[in-house]
Amino acid sequence: MALLDTLTGPEQLRSMSIDQLEELAGEIRAAICEQVSRTGGHLAPNLGVVELTIAMHRVFDFGWDRLLFDVGHQCYPHKLLTGRLPLLSKLRTREGMAGFPEPDESPYDLFRVGHAGTGISTAVGMARGDTLNGEGYDPKSRKDGRRVVTIIGDSSIVNGVAMEGLNNAGTLKRQMLVVLNDNGMSIAGPQGALAQHFDRVRVSHTYTGLKRTGKEILKGLPGGEALRDAYHRMGEAAKAMVGDGTPESTWFEHFGLLTVGPIDGHHLPTLIEFLEAVKDLDRPCVLHVKTIKGKGFAFAEGDARTFHSPQPFTAAEGQELESEGCKVVVKSGGRSFTSAFGDALVDLMERDESVVACTAAMPDGTGTTPAMEKFPSRVWDTGICESHALDMMAGLAKTGYKPFFAVYSTFLQRAYDQAFQEASLQGLPVRLCLDRAGLVGGDGAVHHGFADVSLLRTLPDAAIMAAIDEPSLRASLEFMREYDRGLSSVRYPRDDVSDRFADACPPFELGKARLLTEAVEKPDAAILAFGVPALAAVQAAEMMASDASIAVYDARFAKPVDRSLIRELVEAGVPILTVEEHTLQGGFGSAVLEAIEEMGLKNATVRRHGMPDRWIKQDGRKQQLAEVGLDAEGIEKQVRALLARQSDVRQGVEV
């Protein structure tokens, strides 16, 4: 029987031989690759941390000690080691294993983690809290106390929050271990000066004597007085452990963190030896570990960008998935909004030399790769630093360019301060292209884009739009190109584009909606739909055509809303259903209600429908839409409830 099949918890790792641990590592890689090939998911990041995760669980007891993930998409091996193999077959579904750490699954998961840069700060908080509770590890007074470990990687160390965390970690007067998983990659290629620094460290020829040097130095670092004495006496020897002995090689030590490495992240004896050596320190430490993203499968190692988070894939005909010599075919669906945006951006940049663009570590995920390749001097990947990216775009706007920032809706939240202060407050026309807006499917709650409208609606002169298909996406981008009164945005989902209304798409006019159904003098009800729910609303209207006349509008704008249309409908006594793939708190429906109140309209019958005020777990996007009633059947149900309310109002029934 395979070792993985018999593993019920990480405590079993401590009785295994190195050979058995290496065998287990191979089984974990095979299980992850086989499952991701069927369902999609994060592949290369997880393949790269298998030995590292085994070694951490071998040395530490994370049933008591604390393990905090930074980039949560590196957690699959951790989950398999903590008894969740039975959940793997339904990866990224409601019944199965979440693709990110999930406390509801296991006490071994401490935070739901989907945004980069947070692990060090939360680790500092838990270290301080455990110490205040009298539970923190201390080599003198509490040797059985809780140790704290955080693993950070995929270049999220360059994130601003990570820098703030490092700065504060250096003030701790107790053990805390930061494991830097340095795989030479981000989600795409690494960006920035710090990434270049790690490249220099990785190629340093003085690494050859590292293991021997590190072992000798760490013999004198058990904690307490011996650690303090040795630390002051390290001098050049300590510097040699992280590179060539020059000041640039001790970068983390400027934050007050003892630094060890880089070491081989795939050599279990070395990993275990070094983790044991730093386990009992009385001060914070960085262990720099060099890994290979996609390790163990040639196709993933050779193209870690494609296999970072691939769709389902198969081996080429006549082959089987294996570690060597296998050609892999990634299954493709229809044309995505992301691809449509990428082509539209290239078209904009060809027509207008003042258009520039950037993304924050997501050139493939946001579709900016084609533009980056064609216009390398006008498109940038800033790395995982959304706040910097938006500020940089504001600077470009100030110099007369037309900047487009392509970013996932959920990650825009990290740059709201910059959208407020450096863009909107200055009256600068920064343009936000919000991919993954709404429900995102298998990535679940950590990645749902449900707050962008509420956030951006607070900004004066902002133009907030949504696209329903490729023609409307192109039309919205063209509107944004010319809109210079302030910040503008367009949202679109992680989905394929529909061709239902592809024949004609009128230009966007500020604050004007578009009728999608046949015009009638007075419909029984009107649906004002913001974004792709408009397509499901049309289906719902067709399903009700035999007993009710329903007008469906593509609202296009959540700010400003179409006041003339709203006034016309209310004054005609037509009940209104607003629909949005966004939270109801401060969303499009709220904007419609506010407009009615501000215009002083009386006797309006309005029902709002959107994402519920609760967390929606991982599953297929289609299943999630049905769960929250944003499919055609769910919208039909809402329309019938609206008509029933209108009937009660007309009959004088209190509602």
N, C-alpha and C positions, 0 to 999 in steps of 0.2 A: 504493500500500500504506500502511496506517496506520502512524504512527510507532511505536506501542506494539508492533506485530508485528515491527518491525525492531530493537527495543531489546534488546540482549544484556547490557548492564551500564550502571551510572551514569556511567562515563567518557564516554559519548556525549553526555551532557547538556551538557558543557562546550563543545561545538562547535555547539550549537543556538542559534538566535536566540530572542529573547523570544517572538515570534509562534509559533515552533515549540513552545516550552515550554508556552505556553498551549493550543495545539492538543493536545499530549500530555496535559495536565491534563484536558481534556474527554474524551479517549479513556479515560483511567484511570477517571474517574467512571462513564462508560457501562459499562465492563467490569465494575466492581465491582457496580453496581446490577443489571445483567443477571444476574450470577451469584448474588447474594444473593436475588434474586427467585425463583430456582429452588431453592436449597438452604437458605435462611436463613443467618444470620450477622450480623456487626456491620456495619451500614450507615452510619448517620448519623455515628458517630465517624470513620470512614475518609473519608467524603466531605468532612469538614471540614478535613482536613490534607493534601489533595493538593498544593496549591501550596507549602505549608510544607515538605513532604517533598522535592519536586522541588528547591526552593531549597537545602536542606541538602545534598543529594547533589551539587548543582552546585558548591557552595562548598568542601565538605570531601571528602576521599578516604577513605571509610569502609572501603575495603579495607585501609587502614593506620591511619587515625584510628579513634576509638572512638565508636560510637553506641549508647546505652543507652535503651531504652524504659521508661517508667514504666507507664502503662496500656497493656498490650500489645495491646489490641483496636484500636489505631490504626495497626497495622502493614501493612495490605493495600497501600497505595501503595508503601511501602518494599519490599515483597516483589516487586511488579511491576517496580520500577525496578532490582532486583538479579537479574533473569533468571528469575523464577519464573512468568511468564505461562503456560507449559505446565501448571503445577500448579493453576491457578485453576479449571479446569473440574471438578475433584474437590475443591473447597474443603471443609475440615473432615472429610475421610475419610482412611483409612489411606494410600491411594495418592496423595492430593493435598496441597494446601497447608493447613497448620495455621492455625487462626484466631488464633494468638498467635505471637510470635517463637519460632523453633525452630532451635537450633544444628545439629541433624542435617540440616536442609534447606540451610543456607548458612552460610559463615563470616561473613557480614554480620550474622547474629543471634548475639549474645553470651550472652544469658541467656534461659531459658524464663520468660516473665513473664505471670502471670495475677492477681497481687495488687497493689493500688495502693500507692503511696508509697515504693517501693523504689529507684527509678531514681537518685535523687540520691546515696544512700548507696553503691550499687554503682559509680557514676561516680567518687565520691571515692576509693574503693578502687582502681579501675583507674588513676586519675590518680597516686596515690601509688605504686602498683606499677610503672607505666611510668617514673616518675622514678627509683625505686630501681634499675631495670634499665638506666638510662642511655638510655632510649628516649623519655622525655617531651619534649614541645615546650618550648623556651625561646627567646625572641626574640633572646637574645645568643649562647648557646652551642650550641643545637640547633634551628635553624630548620626542619629536616626531621623533627623529632620528632613523636610521636603527639599529636594534639589529642584532647580528650575532650568529647563533647556528650551531654547527656541531654534528652529531651523528656518533659515531664510535663503532664497535662491532665485533662479531665473532673472537675475539682475535687479530684483526688487530692492537690493541694498542701496541702489541709487535714489530710491524714492525719498522725498523730503521728510516724510514721517519717520522713516528708518533712521535718517540722520539725527532727527530730534531724539529718537529713542536711544541711539548710541551715546549721544551727548549726555543724557540723563543716566544711562546705565553706568557710566564711568564714576558716578557719585555713590554707587552702592557699596556698602561695607560688608558684603556677604557673597556667597557663591551665586553665580549665574553664568550659564554657558550659552553663547551664540554660535551655532554651527552654520558656517557660511558654505552653502552648496554652490560652488563656483563651477558652472558647466560651460562657461564661455559663451552663453546664449542668454537672450531674453526670450520672450515669446517668439520674436523674430531675432534679428541679429542684435548683439549688444551695442549700446550707444553711450557716448560720453567719455569724459576724461577718466572717470573712475574705472570704467570697463577697460580702458587702455592700460591703466595701472595694473590691473589684475593680469592682463596679457603679459606684461613685462615680468610680473612675479612668476607666472607659469613657465616662462621660457628661461628663467634664471638657471645657469649651469651649476650654481652652488647647491641646488636641490639634491644633488647626488648623495651628499653626506647628511641629509636632513634627518633621516630616521635615527641614525646613530647619535647625532648631535642632540636631537630632541629628547631621546631616551635618557641621556646622561644628565641634561639640564633638569628634566622634570623629576629625576630621582630626589632632588633636594626641595621639591615643592609640595609637601603634603598638606600645607595649610598652616595657619598659626604663625608662630615665631620663625620657624624654618623657612616658610614661604617669604615672609617679609625680609629676612636677611638675604636669602638667595636672590630675590627680585632686585634688591639694591646692588647686588654684586654681579648681575648678569652682564651688563655692558654690551659689548659687541656680540657676545655669544647669543644673547636673546634676539638681537637683530638678525643674526644669521639664520634663525629659524624660519623667517618669513621671506627670505630672498637673498639679496647680495650685500646686505649689511649697510646699505645707504639709507638716509632718512626717509626716502620715499617708500621703502619696504616696511616701515613701521607705522603705516597710516592709521590703523585702528588704535595704536598705542597713544596717539594724540588725544583720543577720547578717554584715556585712562584705562583701557582694556588690555590686559595681557594677551598677546597674540601668538598663536602656534600654527605652523603650517607654511605652505600648503602640503597636505598629505594625499596619498592615493585613496580616493573614495570608493574604489572597487576591490581593495585588498583587505579582506576581513581581519587578518591578524594585526595589521597596522592600525586599522580603525579601532579595534577593541583595545589595543595597547594604549593608544593616545587618549581615548575616551576614559579609560581607567585612570590614566595619569592626571587628567584635568578634572576628574569627578569631584575630588575632595579639596579643591582650592577654596580659599576664603575671600575671593574677590572675583569680579566678572572677567570672563575670558572669551576670546574668539578662537574657534578652531576652524581654520581655513581648509576646506576639503575640495579637492579637484575631482570632478566627475565628468562623465560623457553623457550628454543628453541622448536618450534613445538606446542606451547601452544594451547589447545582447542581440539586437536584430539589425542586420546590415542596412535594411531599407530605412529604418528609423534613425540610425546613426548618420546615414548619408543625407537625409533630408529631414532634419529635426523640426524645421518650420512647418512643413506639410503635415508631419505626424505629431505635432504638438497636441492638437485636438481634432483628429480627423473624423470624417464621416465613416460609416462602415466600409470595410475594404476586404478584398479577397486576393489570394495569390493568383498569379497569371495561370492560364489554362495549362494543365499538366504538371503544376507545381503545388507544393504545400507550404504553409507558413513555417519558416524555420529561421534560424539565426544567421545562416549564410546563404548567399546565392539565390535569393528569392526575389522575383519581381512582383510588385504589389499593384493592384488596380483599386483605386478609391472609387467607391460607388457615387455617382452624381445624381442629383435630382433635377428639378427644374431650374430656371434662371432665378437667382436670388436677388433681393433688394440690394445686398452688398455689391454684387457684380454690376447691377444696374447703376448704382451710385458711382462705382469706379469708372465705368465707361462715360458717364455723364460728366464727371470731374475732368477727365482727359479732354472731352469736347469743350468744356468751359475754358480750360487753359490754352487750348489751341486757338480759340477765338478771342481771348482777352489776356494779354501778356501781364496785366496787373493782378491776375488771380494767382494766389499762392496757397499752399495747404500744408497741414501737418497732422500727425497722429502720434499718440503716446504708446509706443511699443506694439501697435496693432496694425501694421501695414496690410497684412493679409486679411485680418478679421474685419477691418473697415473698408477694404477694397481700394486703398490708396496705392497699392503696389504698382499698378500700371502707370499711374501718373508719376510716381517716384522714379520709375525706370525711364520714362520719356522726358521728364523735366527735373533732373536731379538737383538743379540749382534753385528750384522753386518749391520743392516738396521736401519735408523733413520728418524723420522719426526721432522724437526727443527722448525715447526711452520711457520707463514707467514713471512719468511725472506730469500728470495732467495739469496741475496748478501752473507749473512753469510753461507748459505748452500754450495755455490760454493767455498768459501774460505776454509770451513771445508774439502771439497773434495780435494782441493789442498794440504792441510796439510796431509791428508791420503795418497795421491799420493807420497808425499815427504818421507813418512815412508815406502814406498814399496808396498802399497796396490793398487788395481785396482778399482778406484771409479767410480760409475755410478750415475749421478744425473738425476732423472726423474722429468721433469718440463714442464709445458705448454709452447709452443713457445712464446706466448705473455708475459709470466712472465719471460722468460729468459732475456728480455730486461732490467729488473731490476738488473741483475747481469753481464751486459756486462763488466763493469770495472774490475770485479774480473776475468772474463774469459780472459781478456787482461793481467792484471798485475800479478795476483797470479798464474794463470795456464799457459797461453801461453808464456808469457815473461820468465817464469822459465823453459820452456820446459817440463812441467809436463803433463802426459797423463790423464787428466780429461776427462770423457766420458759423453756427454750430450744426453739424450733421450728425444726428443722433441715431446710430444703429442700435439694434437689440432693444428698441423701445417696446414696452409691454411685456408680455409673457415670453420667456426665452426657452422653455422646454427643459431639457435634461440638466442644465446648470442650476436650475431651481432658484430659491429665494435670494441667494447672494447676488444673482445677476439680473433679476427682473428689473425692468426700467419703468417704474411707476410714479416717479416724483418730479420728473423734469418740467412738466407743465406747471405744477404748483410752485416750483422754485422760480422759474423764469417769468411767470406772470406778474411777479412782484416788481419787475424792473421797468421803469418808465420807457416808453417808446419801443419796447421790444415787440417784434413781430414773430409770433409763435405758430408754426404750421405743422401739418401732418400730410404725408403722401398716402395714396391708396393703391398706386400701381406705378409702373415705370414712367409712363407719360406724365403723370402728376408729379413724380419725383423730379423729373427733368424741369418741369415748369416751375416748381418751387425753387429749385436751385437758380434758375434764371431770374426769378423775382429777387432772390437774396443777393445775387450779383449786383443788381441795380439799387437795392435798398440801402440807403446810407444814413438814415435817421437814428439808428441805434443798432443794438444787437438783434440778430435774427436766428431762428432755428427751424429745422425740419426734423420730424421723427418718423421712423419707419421700422418695421419689425424684423426679427430673425425668421424670415419666411421667403417663399417664392413669390414672385410678382404674378398678378392675375392679368389675363388679357381680356377680361370682360368689357372694359371700357377703353380699349386700346386704340379705337378708330379715331377718336377726336378728344383733345384735351384743351379747353380754353386756357389762356394765360391766367396766372394768379393776379387778382386785384386785391389790394389791401382790405381785409375785413369783409370779403365777399364769398358767400357759399356757392355751391354748384348743385343744381337739381339733377339727380341721377335717374329718376323715374319719369314717366310720362306726365306732363303738366295737366292738372285738373283744376277747376275753378275753386272748389273747396273740398279738400280731402277730409276723410274721417279722422285722420291723425297724421302728424308729421314726425319723422325721425331725423333729428340733427345728429349726424354721426361724425366723429372726429377721427380721421385716419382709416385704417383698413377695416374696422368694424362696419364701415359703410357698405362693404361688399356683402357681409352677412345680413345686414339690414335690408338690402335689396332682395336677397333670398327670402327673408321673413315676409316682406311685403308681397312677394309673389305667392307665397304659401297661403296668404290671407286674402288673395285677390277675389275669391268667390264671395266673401262676405264683408269686406271692408276695403276702402280706398286709402292706401297709405302712401304718402309722399316721402321720399327719402332724399336727404340732402347730404352731400359731402361738405362738411362745415369748412374745411380747409384751414381756418384760423381759430385758435383758442384765444388769441389776443391780436388784434381786436376781433370780437365776434361780429357776426352780420346783424347789426341792430335793426336795419330796415326790414329784413326778413322776419326777425323775431316779432317786431311790432305788427307786421302784416298778419302773421299767424295768430297772435294773441287777440288782436282786435277782431279777427274773423271767427274767434271762438274755436280754433283748431287746437286740440291738445297736443303737447310736445313731449316726445321722449328723447332725451339726450343719451348718447351712447359713446363710450370711450374705453380704450384699453389702457386705463390709467386709474389711479386712486380717485375716489370721488371728492376727497378733501382738497379743496382748492383747484380742482381740475376744470375741464371744459364745461361740465354741467353747472358747476358753481359759477363760472363766468356768465353763462346764460341767465341764471337766476339773478345775478348781480345786475346785469343789463336790464332785466325786466323791472327790478326795483328802482334802478336809477332813472328809467324812463317813465316811472310812475304808472305802469300798466296795471290794470285791475283785472280780477277774475281769470288769471292765467292758470291753466292746468298743466303742470310740468312734472314729469317723473324722470329721475336721473338713474342711469345704469352704467356701471363700470366695474373695476376690480374691487372686491370686498376688502374690508378693513381687517385683514388677517394675512398671515404668510402663506403663500401658495408653494407647496413642495414640488420637488423635481418630478417630471413626467414628460410625456410627449406634449408638444405645444397644442396639438389638436385636442388632447384629453384635458389640458388645463383650460382651454377656451370653453369647452363644454362644462367643466366643473364650475366655472364662474358665470356661466350663462351668456357668454359673448359669442356663441355660435348662432346660427339662424334660428334653431329651435328655442334657445334661451331668449333671444330678442323678440321672437313672436310672443312668447309668454309675457314679456314685459309690456308689449303693445296691447295685448288683450287686457292686462291689468289696468293699463292707462285708460282704455276705452270704458272699462267697467267703472272706474273712478269718475270719468266724465259723465257717464250716465247717471251715477248717483248724485253728482252735483246738480245736474239739470232737474232731477226729481226732488231736490231739496233734502237729500239724505246727508246727514253729517258724516264727513270723512276725515 
